Amino acid sequence: MKEENLVYILDGKIYINLTNMCTNNCIFCLRHQKDDVVGTNMWLETEKITANDVIEQLKPHLDKLSKGVTFCGYGEPTMKTEILKEVAQWIKENYPTTYIKVNTNGHGNAINKKDILPELKGLVDEFSISLNAQDEKLYKELSQPKIDNAYEEMKKFAKEASSLGFKTTLSVVSKYKDYDVNIEQCENIAKDLGANFRNREYIPNGY
Ligand code: SF4
């Protein structure tokens, strides 16, 4: 079996690729266009990975921990919440000043059928959550969610994360084809949910 690429480096920072499973299928998702991020193949041959597999792949990169660690990759990190927690706990126990961020579609509570946020307190510092659209109709077009009430679930997750004191940022990908993402309305939604806002312009084939 080939070694799965569970850890990759982008701009000198550590990223963790826990899974290829996702409850969205965003039309602009990078994985529709390419197999790799800066030369690291993101497709896993098996989803049967352990926290220890991730930690072993982190070890050669400990010198980069001061720049933070982001759970991201070609899938939704909260599909593997238990592994995420174990890895984050190992990092925080051994390197307590490390900043840990999770890039997520915000479906974590729906996916895990429980409130996972209190369990992540002290392990995760920041959530960057894909808002993607100002309303459910456009969200469905852009994100193609596979779960019910995905847009509401995502917003509820963001509101709770921010109220629990996690740094919380809602993001949109703008200028993808001629989809009408209304930046002002999205920014207002973020503000109402107590979150920061980030508008990331779509970069073809990019990061
Ligand atoms: S939520 Fe992220 S990983 Fe999932 S399809 Fe959308 S862009 Fe891709």
Boltz pocket constraint, residues with backbone or C-beta under 6 A from the ligand:
constraints:
  - pocket:
      binder: B
      contacts: [[A, 22], [A, 23], [A, 24], [A, 25], [A, 26], [A, 28], [A, 29], [A, 30], [A, 31], [A, 73], [A, 74], [A, 75], [A, 76], [A, 104], [A, 105], [A, 130], [A, 143]]
      max_distance: 6.0
